[in-house]
Every structure is written in structure tokens, then in C-alpha cells.
């Protein structure tokens, strides 16, 4: 029996009411829905399966319910948060960091910092046409001008097109993506950083998905990352953590917000306000009980499964294929094949690449097995 189902049964036995059966059915339906991304054939989206240490941390954060706007009251929580922040700063070679509710918030905050701290006399932000939609949304909120740059056939930003755009209109910021949501592409980070330096503008790296490579031997694919002004990363995408768990790293320190008369310590100038251990305790428990090596092993396993899936399709079909180093494989079978039943089951998802509908397998969970995905596709070979 699923552990959550067992817990539900125990709770209902202790709290019998006339609504117990209805409640049981409702909760079981939610458990079944959540079980989708714990299966071997789940590859639809960036929602990994969660292991016991992370779930334990999530439960403890709810029981603890501290608020780090009053850090003096929660010294143990402060200590744990600092341990994790120091770990991220060492991993990404940045001076400062804080947790966020995800990269949508982190991208907005990075551009907010760029607007406040950059010396560039511009409101233009350049990012690839495959950049996450949160970048354009952040520009809209901040009154900045978002301008997309064309990508190559692999979904990476065209450095030549970016250079020409900068020459025509100098930007406030350049945003490079390390692992696009559509196909997992990694922009040429070093080239983006160099252009930002040339045009004296901010450079932010959206590494929400691909930042996990820093824990592997493939960290060289993110060369140039340490020179960026800011980086966003989402452990809830690539490190099998529950939401929310995001982090924003940056080189320049943040200012404090003054004149807050009800707090003993002035908060930093961040989007994040009231928060406790829900953002970082699951990750801390994962590192405490499983270790950094286990996280790296899980990432490598996902990447290996993605490679096996791609290699088998390449050898057994004549389909169009696109494989990324971050664990996303896109494919396009003959036009008369309808894979909608597999979409409905959460096995694959769809994405538009070069104006053509394609299918996408996202290896976000270490439980996802290439053989299970291939078995679902065999009838189409």
C-alpha cells in the first residue's frame, strides 16, 4: 500500500465521521494523480519523484512553521539555511545567494537588481526565443523591453544575432538559458558573458533546469557561469525536491530595506518575504541523509536513461530527433502517427520546435526508465 494511503487509513480510523468515505475517495484520487510522476514511464514534465528524506524535510517544515523574517527566534533554522547557501555559493562560485519560490521569482528579481544596480542606460533585455516565459513576464512587470533572439537548429541562442542586436541597441541585460524548457538546450554562456562585458550590461543565467550539471562531470558545459552577475537554479526541477525550492545567486550584495518598525532585523531587498524551512529543509534532509554523491548519482542516472532512449530511437527509426545534454529528448515520428494516448497518460508531452509539433521526453525523475518509454512507442516503429 502507498505510504500516503496507509497514513490516510490511520487518520480516518481515528476520526470517523459521516464524511469519511467521501474524504477517503477524494484523497485517494489525489494520491493516484500524484503517483503519475513516480512511475517508470513518466517523462512528460519537469516534476521528479520525491524520496523519503525530502518528504521528511517537507513534513518537518510544516510542523516547525518558523518565519525567518524574525531570524533571532529560529537560530537552528538560520544555521541550516546558511549551510545550504554556503554550499550553493561554493558550487556555483558566487558570493551571495538566497532561496526563492522558483526561477520565475528569481528571474524577476535578477532583472530588478539589474535595473537598480546596472550602469547601462537602457531598458532592453535580450534572451533567446526559447527562454522561459517568465523572462518576458518579468520585463513587463518591471517596465523593461524584452527582445527575443533567434536560435539555431539545436535551440541555442544565436551568438551572431545577439551580437548584432547589441550593436544596434545596447541592452540593460542579457539572459542566457542553461537548459531550455522546450528541448533542454544550453546557450553559449561564455559568449553571452563576454558580450555583456563588452556592452557593460548585466548578465543573468537561467539555469533552473540545467544547473544540476554542476554536480556532475559535465559541469564544463556550463563554463562561464561563475562570471555571470546572477544565476537562478531550481532544485525542485533537477534535484528531486518538492516545490517550492529555488535559489538565486549573485555577485553583488543586496541592500537592506529600512524603516521596518516591527522587525528586529531589517530584511534584504528581495521579493521573498515571510518564509521558513519549507523552501530548504527538504533539500537539507536529502543532503544530510543521502549525501551530495547520491544527488549526483541520480542526475547521472537520468542522463544515462535519456542517452539510451535517444540512441535506441536513432538506431531503430528514421524519426527526427533532438537530444540535449540536460536530459530532454525531442522526437518527431511520421505525420500519420497519433501519440495523443501517450500524452494523456503523462508518458510524453508536446512542444513546438522550428514551427513543427514535436514530442518531448523529460528525464526529470530517476525512476523514469528508457525501456518503459520505448515499450510504449514500439507499436509505432
Wavefront OBJ file of the C-alpha trace (Angstrom):
o trace
v 0.000 0.000 0.000
v 1.208 3.522 -0.791
v 2.606 5.161 2.415
v 0.205 8.070 1.986
v -2.704 5.644 1.685
v -1.623 3.970 4.926
v -1.443 7.338 6.670
v -4.889 8.232 5.359
v -6.387 4.995 6.691
v -4.853 5.625 10.105
v -6.207 9.163 10.286
v -9.696 8.191 9.213
v -9.899 5.376 11.766
v -9.178 7.911 14.484
v -11.580 10.500 13.102
v -14.642 8.629 11.942
v -17.341 10.922 10.564
v -20.190 10.528 8.123
v -17.940 12.110 5.511
v -15.049 9.663 5.958
v -15.769 7.621 2.827
v -16.089 10.724 0.645
v -12.893 12.128 2.099
v -11.104 8.804 1.542
v -12.149 8.716 -2.114
v -11.087 12.303 -2.688
v -7.675 11.872 -1.085
v -7.068 8.562 -2.837
v -7.802 10.237 -6.155
v -5.194 12.885 -5.338
v -2.678 10.189 -4.353
v -3.301 8.326 -7.614
v -2.883 11.541 -9.582
v 0.382 12.299 -7.786
v 1.647 8.764 -8.349
v 1.900 9.507 -12.073
v 5.356 11.024 -11.761
v 6.625 8.138 -9.624
v 6.298 5.612 -12.455
v 8.879 4.219 -14.876
v 7.068 5.673 -17.886
v 6.674 9.232 -16.590
v 8.552 11.674 -18.836
v 6.004 14.391 -19.555
v 7.278 17.315 -17.495
v 9.896 18.553 -15.022
v 8.200 17.026 -11.981
v 10.501 14.440 -10.417
v 9.583 11.711 -7.980
v 10.409 12.514 -4.355
v 12.314 10.325 -1.940
v 11.748 9.868 1.785
v 14.386 12.354 3.079
v 12.857 15.222 1.087
v 9.335 14.291 2.209
v 10.553 14.141 5.812
v 12.009 17.638 5.472
v 8.768 18.895 3.982
v 6.778 17.430 6.878
v 9.137 18.896 9.486
v 8.968 22.344 7.895
v 5.186 22.265 8.256
v 5.423 21.226 11.902
v 8.111 23.812 12.628
v 6.359 26.661 10.753
v 9.045 29.226 11.564
v 9.252 32.646 9.917
v 12.754 33.830 9.060
v 11.680 37.452 8.940
v 12.348 37.042 12.672
v 15.591 35.049 12.454
v 16.503 35.708 16.078
v 13.669 33.375 17.095
v 14.795 30.448 14.938
v 18.593 30.037 15.323
v 18.588 26.392 14.185
v 16.679 27.248 11.014
v 19.072 30.143 10.329
v 22.054 27.815 10.747
v 20.650 25.257 8.304
v 19.760 27.913 5.743
v 23.294 29.343 5.907
v 24.837 25.885 5.455
v 22.858 25.405 2.238
v 23.526 28.914 0.945
v 27.272 28.422 1.529
v 27.050 25.102 -0.351
v 25.342 26.724 -3.341
v 27.837 29.606 -3.387
v 30.740 27.140 -3.498
v 29.040 25.025 -6.145
v 28.299 27.942 -8.493
v 31.278 30.116 -7.437
v 29.184 33.132 -6.492
v 29.470 35.402 -3.464
v 25.858 35.635 -2.316
v 22.590 33.700 -2.603
v 19.145 33.350 -1.118
v 16.259 30.965 -1.561
v 13.258 31.749 -3.730
v 9.999 30.053 -4.614
v 11.411 29.158 -8.030
v 13.060 30.693 -11.063
v 10.004 32.676 -12.120
v 10.627 34.729 -8.983
v 14.404 34.536 -9.336
v 14.390 35.793 -12.944
v 12.173 38.706 -11.933
v 14.400 39.566 -9.017
v 17.575 39.300 -11.105
v 16.198 41.800 -13.599
v 15.067 44.015 -10.728
v 18.662 44.007 -9.469
v 19.926 44.684 -12.986
v 17.642 47.686 -13.274
v 18.705 49.016 -9.858
v 22.438 48.288 -9.977
v 23.467 48.288 -13.633
v 25.240 51.294 -15.110
v 23.742 50.657 -18.551
v 21.493 53.410 -19.883
v 18.957 51.055 -21.457
v 15.708 49.205 -20.744
v 16.275 46.432 -23.303
v 16.640 42.792 -22.256
v 17.859 40.193 -24.755
v 17.175 36.466 -24.397
v 16.615 33.640 -26.837
v 13.229 32.941 -28.352
v 13.249 29.727 -26.312
v 13.876 31.491 -22.999
v 11.361 30.725 -20.257
v 8.179 32.778 -20.462
v 8.908 34.201 -17.005
v 11.626 36.396 -18.545
v 9.194 38.275 -20.779
v 6.734 38.462 -17.876
v 9.414 39.932 -15.594
v 10.240 42.570 -18.207
v 6.576 43.512 -18.444
v 6.300 43.876 -14.653
v 9.472 45.980 -14.418
v 8.732 48.217 -17.400
v 11.594 46.773 -19.456
v 11.639 45.895 -23.162
v 12.004 42.189 -23.861
v 13.506 41.357 -27.251
v 13.940 37.750 -28.334
v 16.931 36.499 -30.273
v 16.755 33.696 -32.840
v 18.065 30.233 -32.013
v 19.931 27.665 -34.069
v 18.641 24.213 -35.018
v 19.563 22.885 -31.551
v 17.549 25.543 -29.725
v 20.618 27.541 -28.597
v 20.731 31.318 -28.832
v 22.450 32.628 -31.968
v 25.503 34.493 -30.695
v 25.901 36.314 -34.010
v 22.283 37.513 -33.905
v 22.782 38.575 -30.279
v 25.950 40.470 -31.162
v 24.208 42.318 -33.991
v 21.293 43.206 -31.715
v 23.685 44.588 -29.082
v 25.480 46.667 -31.697
v 22.190 48.163 -32.833
v 20.770 48.742 -29.335
v 22.878 48.270 -26.222
v 20.957 46.289 -23.576
v 20.355 46.581 -19.865
v 20.737 42.819 -19.562
v 21.490 39.644 -21.494
v 19.888 36.435 -20.277
v 21.324 33.069 -21.251
v 19.463 29.826 -20.614
v 21.176 26.705 -19.304
v 18.567 24.095 -20.156
v 15.562 25.441 -22.038
v 12.147 24.107 -21.019
v 11.321 23.116 -24.574
v 14.303 20.955 -25.536
v 16.925 21.355 -22.790
v 19.346 23.445 -24.867
v 22.271 25.254 -23.233
v 23.165 28.675 -24.625
v 26.832 29.566 -25.127
v 27.249 31.043 -21.644
v 30.840 32.265 -22.010
v 29.955 34.116 -25.226
v 26.912 35.730 -23.586
v 29.019 36.817 -20.610
v 31.681 38.240 -22.944
v 29.073 40.255 -24.856
v 27.630 41.549 -21.589
v 31.093 42.706 -20.547
v 31.684 44.303 -23.950
v 28.441 46.287 -23.752
v 28.669 46.969 -19.996
v 25.377 45.283 -19.147
v 24.089 42.724 -16.660
v 24.320 39.011 -17.493
v 21.870 36.611 -15.853
v 21.842 32.835 -16.379
v 18.543 30.992 -16.086
v 19.888 27.601 -15.014
v 16.639 26.429 -13.426
v 16.893 23.049 -15.166
v 20.463 22.669 -16.394
v 22.249 23.963 -13.290
v 22.244 20.418 -11.893
v 25.139 19.614 -14.251
v 27.383 21.451 -11.775
v 27.187 18.301 -9.628
v 28.457 16.090 -12.441
v 31.477 15.595 -14.684
v 29.575 17.576 -17.333
v 29.912 20.865 -15.433
v 32.219 22.054 -18.229
v 29.086 22.532 -20.352
v 28.313 25.485 -18.078
v 31.703 27.185 -18.492
v 31.404 30.919 -17.905
v 28.743 30.544 -15.234
v 30.916 31.983 -12.451
v 31.413 35.212 -14.413
v 27.674 35.936 -14.650
v 26.148 38.633 -12.452
v 23.345 36.334 -11.302
v 22.120 32.749 -11.669
v 18.782 31.103 -10.970
v 18.525 27.393 -10.151
v 15.583 25.159 -9.189
v 16.305 22.067 -7.062
v 12.591 21.280 -7.356
v 13.195 20.548 -11.031
v 16.540 18.805 -11.195
v 17.349 17.600 -7.670
v 14.110 15.732 -6.893
v 12.897 18.278 -4.349
v 9.324 19.340 -3.585
v 8.146 22.788 -4.562
v 8.947 25.470 -3.670
v 12.731 25.198 -3.772
v 14.612 27.732 -5.864
v 17.776 29.732 -5.353
v 19.126 32.991 -6.775
v 22.881 33.553 -6.732
v 24.570 36.894 -7.350
v 27.949 38.594 -7.080
v 26.962 41.948 -5.560
v 25.447 42.157 -2.062
v 21.843 43.232 -1.643
v 20.753 46.344 0.198
v 18.597 46.126 3.306
v 15.094 47.570 3.452
v 14.986 50.284 6.117
v 12.217 51.654 8.337
v 10.542 48.334 9.160
v 9.421 49.153 12.699
v 8.045 45.735 13.711
v 11.108 43.614 12.873
v 14.253 43.336 14.964
v 16.376 42.803 11.827
v 15.787 44.626 8.558
v 15.104 42.207 5.647
v 17.071 42.297 2.410
v 15.743 43.849 -0.768
v 14.258 40.644 -2.177
v 10.888 39.518 -3.493
v 10.786 36.860 -0.807
v 9.057 37.993 2.377
v 7.750 35.652 5.064
v 9.294 32.216 4.704
v 10.529 29.322 6.773
v 12.082 25.941 6.243
v 9.593 24.869 3.568
v 11.964 26.245 0.917
v 15.119 24.438 2.046
v 14.547 21.791 4.755
v 13.649 19.051 2.236
v 16.934 19.648 0.404
v 18.862 19.774 3.682
v 17.429 16.410 4.722
v 18.281 14.959 1.307
v 21.896 16.054 1.697
v 22.028 15.049 5.368
v 20.600 11.543 4.929
v 21.633 10.690 1.368
v 24.567 12.982 0.640
v 25.740 15.045 -2.321
v 27.080 11.920 -4.031
v 23.597 10.381 -4.113
v 22.202 13.504 -5.780
v 24.963 13.331 -8.387
v 24.260 9.629 -8.971
v 20.583 10.356 -9.554
v 21.424 13.072 -12.082
v 23.862 10.800 -13.922
v 21.284 8.016 -13.961
v 18.693 10.338 -15.531
v 21.160 11.471 -18.167
v 22.106 7.868 -18.948
v 18.450 6.907 -19.417
v 17.965 9.874 -21.756
v 21.015 8.802 -23.763
v 19.734 5.216 -24.036
v 16.304 6.420 -25.132
v 17.805 8.647 -27.825
v 20.286 6.006 -29.046
v 17.598 3.348 -29.419
v 15.289 5.652 -31.371
v 18.193 6.668 -33.597
v 19.124 3.067 -34.369
v 15.593 1.691 -34.839
v 13.703 4.554 -36.516
v 14.170 7.241 -39.129
v 12.422 9.830 -36.951
v 13.643 13.393 -36.473
v 15.480 13.516 -33.136
v 16.986 16.186 -30.912
v 18.870 15.245 -27.746
v 20.120 17.699 -25.137
v 22.887 17.276 -22.534
v 20.402 18.135 -19.770
v 18.150 15.075 -20.134
v 15.427 16.113 -22.604
v 14.890 14.213 -25.860
v 12.564 15.525 -28.558
v 11.359 13.410 -31.445
v 9.006 13.588 -34.407
v 7.611 10.357 -35.905
v 5.832 10.122 -39.258
v 2.972 12.607 -39.506
v 0.266 9.921 -39.618
v 1.140 8.654 -36.135
v -1.110 9.967 -33.366
v 0.584 9.751 -29.975
v -2.192 11.551 -28.099
v -2.973 8.460 -25.944
v 0.600 8.596 -24.624
v 0.229 12.310 -23.924
v -2.941 11.664 -21.923
v -1.123 9.051 -19.838
v 1.647 11.505 -18.951
v 4.283 9.483 -20.759
v 5.276 12.297 -23.134
v 4.379 15.941 -23.770
v 4.330 18.072 -26.903
v 6.461 21.031 -27.859
v 6.797 23.228 -30.955
v 10.308 23.285 -32.432
v 11.069 25.228 -35.601
v 7.308 25.737 -36.050
v 6.654 21.991 -36.047
v 4.845 19.948 -33.425
v 7.218 17.518 -31.740
v 7.117 15.134 -28.807
v 9.218 15.552 -25.705
v 10.592 13.119 -23.125
v 11.827 14.829 -19.963
v 14.078 12.700 -17.761
v 13.420 14.604 -14.540
v 12.805 11.574 -12.337
v 15.450 8.988 -11.564
v 12.646 6.412 -11.667
v 11.959 7.066 -15.360
v 13.277 4.172 -17.446
v 14.169 4.352 -21.127
v 12.929 0.790 -21.660
v 9.447 1.720 -20.376
v 9.213 4.692 -22.753
v 10.463 2.609 -25.667
v 7.928 -0.115 -24.880
v 5.155 2.472 -25.141
v 6.489 3.553 -28.565
v 7.285 0.150 -30.090
v 3.978 -0.159 -31.940
v 4.875 2.980 -33.892
v 8.339 1.806 -35.023
l 1 2 3 4 5 6 7 8 9 10 11 12 13 14 15 16 17 18 19 20 21 22 23 24 25 26 27 28 29 30 31 32 33 34 35 36 37 38 39 40 41 42 43 44 45 46 47 48 49 50 51 52 53 54 55 56 57 58 59 60 61 62 63 64 65 66 67 68 69 70 71 72 73 74 75 76 77 78 79 80 81 82 83 84 85 86 87 88 89 90 91 92 93 94 95 96 97 98 99 100 101 102 103 104 105 106 107 108 109 110 111 112 113 114 115 116 117 118 119 120 121 122 123 124 125 126 127 128 129 130 131 132 133 134 135 136 137 138 139 140 141 142 143 144 145 146 147 148 149 150 151 152 153 154 155 156 157 158 159 160 161 162 163 164 165 166 167 168 169 170 171 172 173 174 175 176 177 178 179 180 181 182 183 184 185 186 187 188 189 190 191 192 193 194 195 196 197 198 199 200 201 202 203 204 205 206 207 208 209 210 211 212 213 214 215 216 217 218 219 220 221 222 223 224 225 226 227 228 229 230 231 232 233 234 235 236 237 238 239 240 241 242 243 244 245 246 247 248 249 250 251 252 253 254 255 256 257 258 259 260 261 262 263 264 265 266 267 268 269 270 271 272 273 274 275 276 277 278 279 280 281 282 283 284 285 286 287 288 289 290 291 292 293 294 295 296 297 298 299 300 301 302 303 304 305 306 307 308 309 310 311 312 313 314 315 316 317 318 319 320 321 322 323 324 325 326 327 328 329 330 331 332 333 334 335 336 337 338 339 340 341 342 343 344 345 346 347 348 349 350 351 352 353 354 355 356 357 358 359 360 361 362 363 364 365 366 367 368 369 370 371 372 373 374 375 376 377 378 379 380 381
